[in-house]
Structure formats: C-alpha cells, structure tokens
Amino acid sequence: MLAIWVKARIKREERQRFLQAIEVDARGSERDEPGCLRSNVLRDAQDENIYYFYEVYKDQAALDGPIEVKRCQPILPADRAYWGKP
C-alpha cells in the first residue's frame, strides 16, 4: 500500500466553497478510483484554515501518475502589487 499526506492552507473567505468541492472530490476518489482505499480530509485543531488530506492507495499503479511535490517561488510578474503585497 501507499499513503499520501498533504497539508493545505486555505483562505478563510473561501472555506465553504473549498469544503463543498473537497467533499465531492474525496467521495469520488473512493468511489471512482479502484485502487483508492481511503480519502480523508482533516482540519487542524488549532487553525481552521489548515486542512490535511490523507489518502491510501492499493499500490503505486493505482495512482494516476508519480507523486512529485515542488515548492516554487513566483518571479514573474515581478510587480509585488500583482501578488497582493505592497
């Protein structure tokens, strides 16, 4: 088996929209993906804007593709105002 743990911070004003969408996605993963054994969404006990996704798959072949996480820093557009910071 293969387990995946993902942490995501959401915008407070988008919480309801996020919860509606992620419920559909989580239920659909278990129902529609034969190798998906579990798809859970958890909320952080100290910060209601942090969520964790816990998924368990039968094996690597059950995933749509390889898992690769990359952290990136945006560089363009260079104007800080574009990114919402003064």
Secondary structure, 3 states (H helix, E strand, C coil): CEEEEEEEECCHHHHHHHHHHHHHHHHHHHHHCCCEEEEEEEECCCCCCEEEEEEEECCHHHCCCCCCCCCCCCCCCCCHHHHCCC
